[in-house]
Amino acid sequence: MIILGISLLIAVSIDIIKTVIFIDGSGTFSKFLAAGIWQIFYFIGGKKGSSKVLTFAGGTILIVLVLFWILMIWGGYSLIFLSDPDSVVDTTTKKPASTIGNIYYVGYTLTSLGNGDLKSGSDFWRIISNIMGISSMFFTTLGISYVLPVLQAVIAKRSLAIYITKLGRTPNQIIKKGWNGKSFSALYDRFTTLENMLLQHSERHLAYPVLHYFHSNYKDYSAPLRLAALDEAITIQEIFELDKTDQAYNWNALRGAMDNYIVRLDNTFTGSPDKAPPFPYENPLNNSTVLENGKEEELRQYQQRRCKLLGLINKDGWEWEDLLS
């Protein structure tokens, strides 16, 4: 029981540290638990991005993760104390505590309640109790403090989505609203702000993978849809070479920020569609298509990123048509 308890504590400690402190994804338990809960909400919501049910998934996952960590720490220490019948005794009768008494003692020591009706049975177990209290304070504080920055990242995610929406709801609309007849100068100032927002969102996505499961059932606030629309708009510009001015580097900077975001996307969030979505866009300047411009081979260079964006949209309950409408 001691070995099992210590193993459990080590495993949950690694999971907490990797999820909360390390900026390279979540721990194994957290990743599995988050994906499982999302799937439950996903099926209950009918696999539709417009379902309000999906909006409760992110908050539920966040709460369950913190509770899971607390319960695992409680369970690990309970196993350690249950390995010795005399580890916990009644303060009045001096008799060993029952199984429930041991679990109760561990629970109130972890929460620092200290009711006093039970106590450690020896000096050795007093030291273990002190270690338990210190580690509990450390890991519980880490778990709870994880919640606030995640919620701040959710607000930033929604702000990013609506910022892109204001540029245009579809890829073609972004291009047409930004074109003033001579250049895309109307977009350049916004691109600078958008680049910073994208880079920050990418790093938050890496630091807080649970961020992916905070869903919006409105298209205008759906980050996966809006980011895919933005990336498609950049692709339209590159395929048709629309911006021939000396300010065209603004598009390249934004593409670099999108590249950084796409690299951060794990297959857990995107899947791996084999076929890229259609490219039904026309050159907004002369209404010609990719076929008419002989750009089919060039378009194939974008297949992998477009597959990944399609998978991201589908995993969030949306279809590619939602991007175009």
N, C-alpha and C positions, 0 to 999 in steps of 0.2 A: 504493500500500500504506500510505503514511503517512496519507492521508486516511481510508482504510478503518479503519485501526487507531485513529486518534483518534476517529472517529465511533462505533466500537464501545465505546471507553472512556467517552465522554460518555453514550452510551445506557445502559450498565450502571451508571454512577455515578448517573444520575437515578433508575434503577430502585431501586437500593439506598437512596438518600436518601429517596425517596418512601415506600418500604416500611418502613424502619426508623425514620426520624426524624419524618416528617410524620404527623400523626394524622388522616389523611383517606383511608385506604385504601391498597392496594398499587400498585406500579408495573405498567406494562403487561405486561412480560415475566413478572413474578412472578404476576400475576393469571391470565394465559393458561396458564402452566405448572402452577399449582396446580389450576385447573379441569380441565385435561387429565389430570393424574395421578388426580384424584378420579374422573373418568369411567371410567378404566381399572379402578380398584378396584371402582367401582359395578357395572360389567358383570360382572366376575369374581365378585363377591358375589351375582350374580343379582338385583340391584336390591332386595335385602331388608335392612331395617334390622337384622334379627336375625343377619345374617351376620358371623362373626368376622373375615372378610377386611377389612371396612371399618374395623375398629379399627386397622389398620396404615397407613391412608391418611395421617392427619395427620402422624405421625412421618416417614414417607417423604417427604412434600412438604417438610417443614421441612429435612431433610437435603439433598434435591435442590436446593432453593433456594440454600442456602449454597454447595454445590459448583458450581452454575451460575454464581453470581457470581464465584467464584474462577477458574473456567475462562475466563469471558469477559474478565476482567482479564488473565489470562495470554495469551489469544489476541490481545487488542488490542495489548499491548506487543510480542508476538512479531512481529506484522505491521510494527510501526514499526521494529524492529531488522533485520528481513529486507529492508527497503527499501534498505539500504546494505550491500554485500558486506563492507566493512571495519569494520562497527560492532562486531564481536566477533572477537578474534584468540586464537590459542593462545598461552599464556604461554611455552611452550618454543620452538616453531618460528616464532612470530610470523606464521604464516599465517592467513588468514581462516578463521573457523569455518564448518562446513557448516550447512545448513538446520536439521538436528536439533541441532547445536551451539548455534545461536542460540536455539532454543526451550528447550534445556536451560539455557542461561545465564540467560534470562529467568526460568525456573522457579526456579532456586536463588537468584536475586537477590530474587525476590518472597518466598521463604520464609526469606531471610537465612541460608542455609546457607553460601554463600561458599566453595566448594571450592577455588578458586584455579587450576584448570587452564585456565580461560578468563578473559579480561579485556576491558574496553572498548578499542576500537581508537583512540580519540582523546579529547581533553578534552571535546569536545561530548557524546560518548556516555557519558562518566563522569558528567556532570551529569544526563543523561537517566536513567542507572542510579540515581542518588541520588533523583531525583523518583519513579522507579518504586518504589523501596524504601519511601519515605515514604507514597505513596498506597496501596501495598499494605497497609502496616501499619494505616493508617486504615480502609480499607474492609473488610479481613479481620476486624479487631477488631469493627467494626460488625456484620458478618454473624454472627460467632460469638456476640456479646453479645445478639443478637436472640433466640437460642434460649431463654435462661433465663426472661425475662419471659413468653414464649409458654407455656412449660411451667407456670409459675405460674398463668397465666390458665386453662389447661386444668383444673388442680386446682380453681380457683375456680368454673369452669363446672360441673364434676361436683358440687361442694358445693351450688351453687344448685339443680341438678336434684333432688338427694336431699332438700334442704330443702323444696321444693315437694311432693315425693312424700309427706313426712311429714304434710303438710296433708290429702292425699287423692290417690288415684291417678287419679281421674276428676273432671271438673268437678262432677258431682252430689255426689260424695263429699266434696269440699272444702266445699261448702255445708252438707251434712248434718252433717259432723263439727264444723263451726264453730258451728252453731246450738244454743243451750242451752235453747231453749224460749221465750226472751224476747228475746235479742239475739245478736250475733256477737262478744261481748266476748272470747271465747277466741281469736279471730283477731287482734284489734287489736294486741297486743304483738308478735306474729309479723310482722304487716304492716310495722311500722316497720323491723325488721331486713331483711325481704324487699325493701322499697323501696330501701334502700341497696345491697343485693346486685345488684338489677336495674340500677340506675343504673351501677354499676361494670362489670357485665357488658356493658352497652350500649357504654360507652366503650372497653372492651377489644376488643369486636367491631369497632369502628371502627379502633382502632389496630393490631390484629393480625387482618386478615381471614382469615388461615390458620387461626385458631381454629375457624372453622366446620367445617373438615374433620377435626377430632378427634372421632371418632364413638364412641358406646357402643352395643353390641349388646344391652344390657339396657334395658328400658323405663324402669325406675326411675331410671336414670342418664342418660337421653336428654334433653338440655336442650330441643331443639325440641318434643318431646312434652309435657314438663312445663310449659314456658312457654305452649304453646297451651292446655293444661288450665287453667292459672291464668287466662288471658285469657277463656276460655269461662265460668269460674266468675264472674268480674267481670261479664261480659255477662248471665248468668242473673240476678244480683243487680239489675242495672240495668233489665233488661227487666221483671221481675216486681216491682220495687221492694220487695225483701224487707226491707231495713234502713231502718226509719223512725225510728231513734233519732237523737239529736244527735251520735252518734259515726260517722255514715255517711260523714263526710269521709275516714275511713281508706280506704275503697274508692276514693274519687276520687284520693287520693294514689298509690295503687298503680296505678290506671289510667293516671295521668300517666307513671309509670315505664315501664309497658308501651308507651305511645305512643312514648316516647323510643327504646325498643328496636326497635319496628316501623319507625320512620323510618330507623334505621340499616341495616336489611336491604336489601341490593342485590338487584336482579332476578337477578343471577348465582346467588344462593343460594335464591331463592324461586320463580323463574318467574312466570307470571301466569295462574293458572287463571281462567277466565271465570265459572265457577259456584261460588257459595259452598257449603260443606258443609251437610248437613241440621242442623236444630236440634231434636233429639229429646228435649229436656229438659222436665220438668214442674216446676211450682211446688212446691217441697218442702213448702210450708206447707198447700196445699190440693189438690195433685195435678192442678191445671188446666194446660192447654197454652197455647201462644202463641195458637193459633187461638181458643180459648175466651175468652181475655182480650182479643181484638181487637188484638194487638200485632204483626201482620204488617208493617205499614208502618214501625213503629219498628225492627223487626228488620232491615229493608233498609238502615238507616243504618250497620249494622255489616258490610255485605257486603264492602267493600273490605279491611278488616283481616282478616276471616275467610278471604277468598281468599288473602291473603298468607301467613297462618299455615298454610293447607292446602298451599300451594306449598312452604313451608319444610319441612313434615313429609314431603312426597313426595320432595323433593330429598335428604332424609336417609335415604330407603329405607323409610319407614313409610307406613301408610295411616291415614285418619281413624278407622277402626274401632279401631286400636290405642290411640287416645286415650280411647275410650269403654269399653274392656274392662279 
